Amino acid sequence: MAIVANTFTSFDAKGIREELSNIIANISPEDVPLQSNIGSENVSNTYFEWQTDELASAQNVPVIDGDDVSSFDSTASTSRVGNYTQIARRTMIVADNLSNQDLAGRNDEVSYQLAKRGSELKRDVELVLTANSAKVAGNSSTARVTAGLGAWIATNTNKAGDGTDPTAVDGSDARGDGTQRDLTEAMVKDVMQKAFTEGGQPSVLMVGPYNKTVVSGFAGIAAQRYQAPSDGPTTIIGAADVYLSDFGTLSVVPNRFQRERDAFLLDPEYASVCYLRPIQAVDLARTGDAEKKMLICEFGAKISQQKAHGGIFDLNVS
C-alpha cells in the first residue's frame, strides 16, 4: 500500500497541538477498611489509657435455706491499660510558577498534591493500626510507636506451633511469627469458638487479598453484601462475603494494607482509632520560590478489650 508522491501528512506537519486528556488516572487504592469499620475518639495525651474488667466465672454452689453469710466473694479491681500515639506525616514543595500555568486534569497543583498526600496519610495510618508492632514510649531521639492489632490480640488465637502470642496483653510486646501455613475454615471456627467462650462476638473477618480468595472457598460462605445501610462504627463498609459460623455471622473484608499472614476477627464495638491531632495541613516557612506544606496527624490504636477479638496468624501469603 502506498500514497501519492509529495502527499503532506501529519508526520511532516509542525505545530500540531497536543491532545492531553483532562482526566488523571490514579489506580492506587484509597480504601482503609479498619478505620472505616471502627470508631474514632479524641484524646488529650500522647499516652492514653482505659480500663478493662470481666465477670467472675459462673459457679454452681447450692445455698441451704436460711443460711447466714459468713464469707464474701473476692472483689477484683479493674485493669488499667494504655497505648501511645504515633506521629505520621507527608510533605510537599511546589514551585510558585505552577499556579500561573494551564494544567491538565487539575486547576491548582497545590490543592491536587494536598489531596494526594491526605489519601497517602490515611493509608499510612491503616498500615500502622494493623501492624504487629509493640508500643514504644519514645524519647528525644526515638519516635513514639503505637501498638498495632498484632500486639494486642493474645487470648483468642490460632497460630503455628512455633508462633507466640503477646505475653503482656497491654501492647508492650509484639507477637512472634511462626511457620506459615494455609488458612482453613477449621481455624476460623476455632477462633470464633474461643471468642464466644470469652464473651466476644466478632462480626468482621479482615484478611489480606490472597486469603480473601481462600475464605471465598469456605463452605460457610452464604452470600454477597455490597453496601451496609448506614455509616455507624459497627457498620461493615465495603464489599464483603458473609460467613455463617456456629457462633455468629462474619463479614469478610479484604484489606490491602494489613499483613497477609494475619487474619483478624474483630468486634468493631471494642476498637477505635484515637486522635491527639487529626489530619491537618500545616504551612511551612518559605525559603525560596516555592510553597511548602506538611500534612500531619497523631493517632493511636485503642483495643478496649482484646478478648472481644480473635486472630489467625502465620498464614501463607500466596
C-alpha positions in Angstrom: 0.0 0.0 0.0 1.4 3.4 -1.0 0.4 7.1 -1.0 0.8 9.6 -3.9 4.2 11.2 -4.0 4.6 14.5 -2.2 1.5 14.0 -0.1 1.9 16.2 3.0 1.0 14.1 6.0 0.7 14.6 9.8 4.2 13.1 10.0 5.5 16.1 8.2 3.4 18.9 9.7 4.7 21.1 12.5 2.7 22.8 15.2 0.1 20.1 15.7 -1.5 20.8 19.1 -1.0 18.0 21.7 -4.1 16.0 22.8 -3.8 15.6 26.6 -6.8 14.2 28.5 -8.1 16.4 31.2 -8.5 13.3 33.4 -5.7 12.0 35.6 -5.9 8.2 36.1 -4.9 7.1 39.5 -5.4 3.4 40.3 -3.8 3.4 43.8 -6.3 2.2 46.4 -7.6 4.6 49.0 -10.0 2.4 51.0 -9.0 1.8 54.6 -11.2 -1.0 55.9 -10.2 -1.0 59.5 -10.6 2.8 60.0 -13.9 2.6 58.1 -15.4 -0.1 60.4 -14.3 1.0 63.8 -15.0 4.2 65.8 -12.8 7.2 66.4 -12.1 9.2 69.5 -10.2 12.3 70.5 -7.6 12.0 73.3 -5.6 14.7 75.1 -2.3 13.0 75.9 0.4 11.1 74.0 -0.3 8.2 76.4 -4.0 7.4 76.6 -5.5 4.8 78.9 -8.6 2.9 79.5 -9.9 0.2 81.9 -10.9 -3.3 81.3 -12.9 -5.7 83.5 -14.6 -9.0 83.4 -17.1 -11.1 85.4 -16.1 -13.9 87.7 -16.5 -17.4 86.3 -20.0 -18.9 86.6 -20.4 -21.2 89.6 -22.8 -23.9 90.8 -22.9 -23.5 94.6 -26.2 -24.5 96.2 -27.2 -22.5 99.3 -29.2 -24.0 102.1 -32.4 -22.5 103.5 -31.8 -19.7 106.0 -28.0 -19.8 105.5 -26.1 -16.9 107.0 -23.3 -15.2 105.1 -20.0 -15.9 106.8 -17.7 -15.3 103.9 -17.7 -12.9 100.9 -16.8 -13.3 97.3 -13.5 -11.7 96.4 -13.6 -8.4 94.5 -11.2 -7.9 91.6 -10.1 -4.5 90.6 -10.2 -3.2 87.0 -7.2 -3.5 84.8 -5.7 -0.2 83.5 -4.0 -0.4 80.1 -2.9 2.2 77.6 -1.2 2.9 74.3 0.9 5.7 72.8 0.1 8.0 70.0 2.3 7.9 66.9 3.0 10.8 64.6 2.7 10.4 60.8 3.3 13.0 58.2 3.7 13.7 54.5 5.3 16.7 53.0 5.3 18.6 49.7 7.0 21.5 47.9 5.6 23.1 44.8 7.2 25.8 42.7 5.1 29.0 42.7 5.0 29.4 38.9 2.8 26.3 38.6 -0.1 28.4 39.8 0.2 30.6 36.6 0.3 27.7 34.2 -2.6 25.9 32.4 -2.6 22.5 34.0 -4.4 19.4 32.6 -6.6 17.5 35.0 -6.5 19.9 37.9 -7.0 23.6 38.4 -4.4 24.1 41.2 -1.3 22.0 41.7 -1.1 22.7 45.4 -4.6 21.6 46.1 -4.2 18.5 44.0 -1.0 17.5 45.8 -2.6 18.1 49.2 -5.4 15.8 48.3 -2.9 13.1 47.3 -0.9 13.5 50.5 -4.1 13.2 52.5 -5.0 9.9 50.9 -1.4 8.7 51.4 -1.5 9.6 55.1 -4.8 7.7 55.6 -3.1 4.6 54.0 -0.1 5.1 56.3 -2.4 5.1 59.4 -4.1 1.9 58.2 -0.8 0.2 57.8 0.3 1.2 61.4 -3.0 0.2 63.0 -2.9 -3.3 61.6 0.8 -3.9 62.2 2.5 -6.3 64.5 4.3 -3.5 66.4 4.7 -3.2 70.2 4.2 0.2 71.8 7.3 2.4 72.4 7.3 5.4 74.7 9.9 7.2 72.7 12.3 10.0 73.8 14.1 12.9 72.3 15.9 10.6 69.8 13.4 7.8 69.4 9.9 8.2 67.9 6.8 7.0 69.8 5.2 3.9 68.4 1.5 2.9 68.9 0.9 -0.8 69.4 -0.9 -2.3 66.4 -3.5 -5.0 66.3 -0.9 -7.8 66.2 0.5 -6.8 69.6 -2.9 -6.7 71.3 -4.7 -9.9 70.4 -3.4 -12.6 72.7 -6.2 -14.8 74.0 -8.4 -16.0 71.1 -5.7 -17.0 68.6 -4.8 -19.8 66.3 -1.1 -19.8 65.4 1.6 -22.1 64.2 3.3 -24.4 66.7 6.4 -22.2 66.8 4.5 -18.9 66.8 4.0 -17.0 70.1 1.2 -14.7 71.4 2.0 -11.4 73.1 2.6 -12.1 76.8 1.8 -8.8 78.5 -1.7 -8.2 76.9 -1.1 -4.5 77.0 0.6 -3.8 73.7 4.1 -3.8 75.1 5.3 -6.8 73.2 4.7 -8.0 69.6 3.7 -11.5 68.7 6.3 -13.9 67.5 5.8 -15.1 63.9 5.9 -18.8 63.3 6.0 -21.2 60.3 3.4 -20.2 57.7 0.5 -22.5 56.8 -2.7 -22.5 54.8 -5.7 -20.7 56.1 -8.6 -23.2 56.7 -12.2 -23.0 57.7 -11.4 -25.0 60.8 -9.1 -22.2 62.0 -11.9 -19.7 61.7 -14.3 -21.9 63.6 -11.7 -22.5 66.3 -11.1 -18.8 67.0 -14.9 -18.0 66.8 -15.5 -20.6 69.5 -12.7 -19.2 71.7 -14.0 -15.7 71.3 -17.6 -16.8 72.1 -16.3 -18.7 75.2 -14.6 -15.5 76.4 -17.7 -13.4 75.8 -16.8 -11.9 72.5 -18.9 -11.6 69.4 -16.7 -10.8 66.4 -18.6 -9.7 63.3 -15.7 -8.9 60.9 -13.1 -11.2 59.4 -10.4 -9.0 58.0 -7.9 -10.7 55.7 -5.3 -9.8 53.1 -6.1 -10.0 49.3 -4.8 -13.6 48.9 -6.5 -15.0 51.9 -9.8 -13.3 50.9 -9.8 -15.7 47.9 -9.1 -18.6 50.3 -12.1 -17.7 52.5 -14.4 -17.4 49.5 -14.0 -21.2 49.1 -15.2 -22.0 52.6 -18.4 -24.0 52.9 -19.9 -21.5 55.3 -19.9 -18.6 52.8 -23.5 -17.6 52.3 -24.0 -14.6 50.1 -22.6 -11.2 49.0 -23.1 -8.0 50.9 -22.4 -4.9 48.9 -23.2 -1.8 51.0 -24.4 -1.6 54.6 -27.2 0.9 55.1 -25.5 3.4 57.5 -22.1 4.6 58.5 -22.1 3.9 62.2 -19.0 2.4 63.9 -20.4 -1.1 63.8 -21.4 -1.0 60.1 -19.4 -3.0 57.6 -18.2 -0.6 54.9 -17.4 -2.1 51.5 -17.9 -5.3 49.6 -17.8 -8.4 51.8 -18.7 -12.1 51.8 -20.8 -13.3 54.6 -19.6 -16.3 56.6 -22.1 -18.1 58.8 -20.5 -19.8 61.8 -21.9 -21.6 64.8 -21.2 -18.5 66.9 -22.3 -15.7 64.7 -22.0 -14.1 61.3 -18.8 -12.7 59.9 -18.5 -10.2 57.2 -15.3 -11.0 55.3 -13.5 -7.8 54.4 -10.2 -7.7 52.4 -7.6 -5.2 53.5 -4.6 -4.3 51.2 -2.6 -2.8 54.0 -2.6 -5.4 56.7 0.0 -8.2 56.8 -1.2 -11.0 54.5 0.0 -13.5 57.1 -2.6 -12.2 59.7 -6.4 -12.6 59.8 -8.3 -10.6 62.3 -11.7 -11.5 63.8 -13.0 -8.1 65.1 -15.8 -6.8 67.1 -15.9 -3.1 66.0 -17.5 -2.0 69.2 -14.3 -2.8 71.1 -11.8 -1.0 68.9 -11.2 2.6 67.8 -8.6 4.9 66.4 -7.7 7.7 68.8 -6.5 11.1 67.6 -4.4 13.5 69.5 -4.2 15.5 66.3 -6.5 14.7 63.4 -5.1 15.0 59.8 -4.3 18.7 59.2 -2.3 20.8 56.7 0.4 23.0 58.0 2.2 25.8 56.1 6.0 25.6 56.4 8.3 28.6 56.2 9.2 29.8 52.8 12.9 29.7 51.8 12.5 30.4 48.1 10.2 30.5 45.1 8.1 27.5 46.2 5.2 26.7 48.6 5.9 24.2 51.3 3.3 22.2 53.2 3.1 19.4 55.6 0.2 17.0 56.3 0.5 15.6 59.8 -1.6 13.6 62.3 -1.0 11.9 65.7 -3.0 8.8 66.4 -3.1 5.6 68.3 -4.9 2.2 68.4 -7.4 1.6 71.2 -8.3 -2.1 71.6 -10.6 -1.6 74.6 -10.9 -5.3 75.3 -8.7 -7.7 73.4 -10.8 -10.7 74.4 -13.6 -9.4 72.2 -11.4 -10.1 69.2 -9.5 -13.0 67.7 -6.7 -13.7 65.3 -5.4 -16.4 63.0 -1.7 -16.0 62.4 1.2 -17.4 60.5 -0.7 -17.8 57.2 0.6 -18.3 53.8 0.6 -15.3 51.6 0.3 -16.9 48.2 
